[in-house]
Amino acid sequence: MDFREDDGEALLVFFKIVHLKHRLVPERLQFSLLLEVAKLCEKYLCVELVQPWLKTWTDNLELRSKYPLAEQILYTHWVFGQEEEFEKVARMIVTEVKTNEDGQLLNKYGWLWSEPFPPGVDENIRRIRKETVAKLLAIPSNMVAKYERTNDNLCQLGDVSGEDNACDAISWGSLTRGMQLAGLWPIKPAEEVYLSVDEVASAIESIHIYYFHTHLTCGKINFHEDVARVMRRIENPVMEAQKIHMAHQRGLEE
């Protein structure tokens, strides 16, 4: 076998294992080395060799690495068959990932995604992010549409002449101004919003709508509840093919 293109330090870890020098195998690996080990496991289909060390190597991996490249952390969990950890990181990525004008994925630091990452995961996360952003944007946009669809006043509590006009003017102005301050005005389609799901959710929650001061029932709109509902219902980003692969890596039949 030709190992010339493989990482030497990662190969050394494997050689210590196959030559039964287990006491020389590191109990902890820096993430950069762990990633190279994962690459070799996937390349040579030999993940079973490192199974005894995986628990300590990947324990609190996300905290130890501070998510520098979460997509690569996702890759290591995928290679090592760690489905629970894979789902945890994948769900985190869905809410933190951003995009640019070319539709490329950026991590929470604004860096372009860097290989390796599991096949298909980028398309799936991009789709779920876009769908979730669209649902979040619909929360304030639907309220804007209520005003735009009618020439009648939405306020029903104006018992003094002109109060309903004042109430609608205050609420419309605070809504659109709030969206502007949140970076969501003028209204854009989801594919033109490059913020993360978390950032869009936070921006919408920052919008405060004012009403005529005595119209308590006019001010019952709660964007926080609507945002929380969308966030609770975000699709699980783990694909069936990924589950099958991870089960195989664990030596399970599915």
C-alpha positions in Angstrom: 0.0 0.0 0.0 1.2 3.5 -0.8 0.9 5.8 2.2 2.9 8.7 0.8 -0.2 11.0 0.5 -1.4 10.2 4.0 -0.8 12.2 7.1 2.3 10.8 8.9 1.3 11.5 12.4 -2.1 9.9 11.9 -0.4 6.8 10.3 1.8 6.6 13.4 -1.3 6.3 15.6 -2.5 3.4 13.4 0.9 1.7 13.4 1.0 1.8 17.2 -2.4 0.1 17.3 -1.8 -2.6 14.7 1.6 -3.4 16.3 -0.1 -3.7 19.7 1.8 -0.8 21.2 -1.4 0.3 22.9 0.3 2.0 25.8 1.8 4.4 23.3 -1.5 5.3 21.8 -2.4 8.9 22.9 -5.4 9.1 25.2 -6.2 12.5 23.7 -5.8 13.9 20.2 -5.8 17.4 19.0 -8.7 18.0 16.7 -6.4 18.4 13.7 -4.9 15.0 14.3 -8.3 13.4 15.1 -9.6 14.7 11.7 -6.6 13.1 9.9 -7.3 9.8 11.7 -10.9 10.0 10.7 -9.9 10.5 7.1 -7.8 7.4 7.1 -10.5 5.4 8.8 -12.9 6.3 6.0 -10.3 5.8 3.3 -9.1 2.4 4.4 -12.4 1.2 6.0 -10.8 0.5 9.3 -12.8 2.4 11.9 -13.0 -0.8 14.0 -9.3 -0.4 14.8 -9.8 2.8 16.7 -13.1 1.9 18.4 -11.5 1.4 21.9 -10.1 5.0 21.9 -13.1 6.8 20.4 -14.8 7.7 23.7 -11.8 9.5 25.1 -10.7 11.0 21.8 -14.1 12.5 21.1 -15.3 13.2 24.7 -16.5 16.9 24.8 -15.0 17.3 21.3 -17.3 20.3 20.6 -16.2 22.1 23.7 -12.6 21.3 23.3 -12.4 22.5 19.7 -14.7 25.5 20.3 -16.5 24.6 17.0 -13.7 26.1 14.8 -15.0 24.1 11.8 -18.2 22.5 12.8 -18.7 20.8 9.5 -15.4 18.9 10.1 -16.5 17.9 13.6 -19.6 16.6 11.9 -17.4 14.6 9.6 -15.5 12.9 12.5 -18.8 11.9 14.1 -20.0 10.5 10.8 -16.9 8.4 10.3 -16.9 7.1 13.8 -20.6 6.2 13.8 -21.5 8.5 16.6 -25.1 9.3 15.6 -26.2 11.1 18.8 -23.2 13.4 18.6 -23.7 13.8 14.9 -27.3 14.9 15.3 -26.4 17.4 18.1 -23.8 19.1 15.9 -26.0 19.0 12.8 -28.8 20.7 14.6 -26.5 23.3 15.9 -25.1 23.9 12.4 -28.6 24.4 10.9 -29.2 27.4 13.2 -25.7 28.9 13.0 -24.8 28.5 9.3 -24.9 31.5 7.0 -24.8 31.9 3.3 -23.3 34.4 0.8 -24.5 35.8 -2.5 -23.3 32.7 -4.3 -25.3 30.4 -2.0 -22.2 29.0 -0.4 -22.3 28.0 3.3 -20.4 30.0 5.9 -19.8 28.9 9.5 -20.8 31.2 12.3 -17.4 33.0 12.0 -18.1 33.8 8.4 -15.6 31.3 7.0 -16.5 29.2 3.9 -17.2 25.6 4.7 -14.1 23.5 4.4 -13.9 19.9 3.5 -14.1 17.2 4.6 -17.7 17.0 5.5 -20.2 14.1 5.0 -21.6 13.8 1.5 -24.9 15.5 1.0 -24.9 17.2 4.3 -24.3 20.7 2.8 -27.3 20.5 0.4 -29.6 19.2 3.2 -28.5 21.9 5.7 -28.8 24.6 3.0 -32.3 23.5 2.3 -33.4 23.3 5.9 -31.9 26.7 6.7 -33.6 28.3 3.7 -37.0 26.8 4.7 -36.6 27.8 8.3 -35.6 31.4 7.4 -38.6 31.6 5.1 -40.9 30.6 7.9 -39.4 33.1 10.3 -39.6 35.9 7.7 -43.3 35.1 7.2 -44.0 36.1 10.9 -43.6 39.9 10.4 -44.3 39.8 6.7 -47.8 38.3 7.2 -48.6 41.2 9.5 -47.4 43.7 6.9 -49.6 41.9 4.4 -52.7 42.4 6.6 -52.2 46.2 6.3 -51.4 46.1 2.6 -54.5 44.0 1.7 -57.1 46.4 3.0 -57.9 50.1 3.1 -60.0 49.6 6.2 -58.6 50.1 9.7 -57.4 46.9 11.4 -57.9 48.5 14.8 -61.4 47.8 16.1 -61.2 49.7 19.4 -61.3 53.3 18.2 -64.4 54.6 20.1 -63.2 58.2 19.6 -63.1 59.6 16.1 -59.6 59.1 14.6 -58.3 56.8 17.3 -58.4 53.8 15.0 -56.4 55.7 12.4 -53.9 56.7 15.0 -53.6 53.1 16.4 -53.0 51.7 12.9 -50.5 54.4 12.0 -48.5 53.7 15.2 -48.5 50.0 14.8 -47.7 50.1 11.0 -44.9 52.6 11.6 -43.4 50.7 14.5 -43.6 47.4 12.6 -41.9 48.6 9.5 -39.3 50.7 11.4 -38.6 47.7 13.6 -38.1 45.5 10.6 -35.8 48.1 9.1 -33.7 48.3 12.3 -33.6 44.5 12.3 -32.2 44.5 8.7 -35.4 42.8 7.4 -36.9 45.8 5.5 -37.6 46.0 2.6 -39.0 42.4 2.7 -36.7 40.0 0.8 -37.1 36.3 -0.1 -35.3 33.8 2.0 -32.6 33.2 -0.6 -31.6 36.9 -0.4 -31.2 36.8 3.4 -27.7 35.7 4.3 -28.0 35.7 8.1 -28.2 32.5 10.1 -31.4 31.1 11.5 -30.4 32.3 15.0 -29.7 35.8 13.7 -33.0 36.0 11.9 -34.9 34.7 14.9 -33.2 37.2 17.2 -33.9 40.1 14.7 -37.6 39.3 14.6 -37.8 39.0 18.4 -36.2 42.5 18.6 -39.2 44.1 16.8 -41.5 45.8 19.2 -44.9 46.9 17.8 -46.6 49.9 19.5 -50.3 50.7 19.6 -52.6 53.5 20.8 -51.9 53.7 24.5 -55.4 52.6 25.7 -55.8 49.8 23.2 -54.5 46.9 25.2 -56.1 44.2 23.1 -54.5 45.5 20.0 -51.1 44.8 21.3 -51.5 41.0 21.8 -49.3 40.0 18.9 -46.3 38.1 20.3 -43.5 37.5 17.8 -41.5 35.6 20.5 -44.1 32.8 20.7 -44.2 32.6 16.9 -40.5 32.5 16.6 -40.2 29.8 19.3 -42.8 27.7 17.5 -40.8 27.8 14.3 -37.5 27.0 16.1 -39.1 24.0 17.9 -40.2 22.6 14.6 -36.9 22.7 12.7 -36.5 19.5 10.7 -34.0 17.0 11.9 -31.0 17.4 9.5 -29.8 13.8 9.8 -30.5 12.0 6.6 -31.4 8.3 6.3 -28.2 7.5 4.3 -26.2 9.1 7.1 -27.9 7.0 9.7 -27.2 3.8 7.7 -23.5 4.8 7.3 -23.1 5.4 11.0 -24.8 2.2 11.9 -22.4 0.4 9.6 -19.5 2.1 11.2 -20.6 0.9 14.6 -20.8 -2.7 13.2 -24.6 -2.8 13.2 -27.0 -4.1 10.6 -29.8 -1.8 9.5 
